[in-house]
């Protein structure tokens, strides 16, 4: 079988090279690598599209958890404020009783 001597463009070189069976393996490898590169790019694009979605989903879950925690803290705050008011009233009442008793003892 005679070798073909037509000119073929080598993408890695600016020169034209003769095309023959000896350099077909280079082109087959190049094409195979290009196909793999295209598949990798497609997979990377899928990953790039799903990563932000996953990140947004995680952030929304974290936001919801933080909002629940804030609601619980606000409930606790209200409970402690009410308890503090009750204690302050108790203290004020005891103070009035104490002052009344001490004033009674001072007056003969």
MOBEL-V373598 format. One record per backbone hydrogen bond with DSSP energy under -0.5 kcal/mol. NH is the residue of the N-H (numbers start at 1). CO is the residue of the C=O. If there is no record, write none. Layout:
nh & co
NH & CO
NH & CO
//
This chain:
nh & co
8 & 17
10 & 15
11 & 9
13 & 10
17 & 8
19 & 6
20 & 18
23 & 20
24 & 21
27 & 23
28 & 24
29 & 25
30 & 26
31 & 27
32 & 28
33 & 29
34 & 30
35 & 31
36 & 32
37 & 33
38 & 34
39 & 35
40 & 36
41 & 37
42 & 38
43 & 39
44 & 40
45 & 41
46 & 42
47 & 43
48 & 44
49 & 45
50 & 46
51 & 47
52 & 48
53 & 49
54 & 50
55 & 51
56 & 52
57 & 53
58 & 54
59 & 55
60 & 56
61 & 57
62 & 58
63 & 59
64 & 60
65 & 61
66 & 62
67 & 63
68 & 64
69 & 65
70 & 66
71 & 67
72 & 68
73 & 69
74 & 70
75 & 71
76 & 72
77 & 73
78 & 74
79 & 75
80 & 76
81 & 77
82 & 78
83 & 79
84 & 80
85 & 81
86 & 82
87 & 83
88 & 84
89 & 85
90 & 86
91 & 87
92 & 88
93 & 89
94 & 90
95 & 91
96 & 92
97 & 93
98 & 94
99 & 95
100 & 96
101 & 97
102 & 98
103 & 99
104 & 100
105 & 101
106 & 102
107 & 103
//
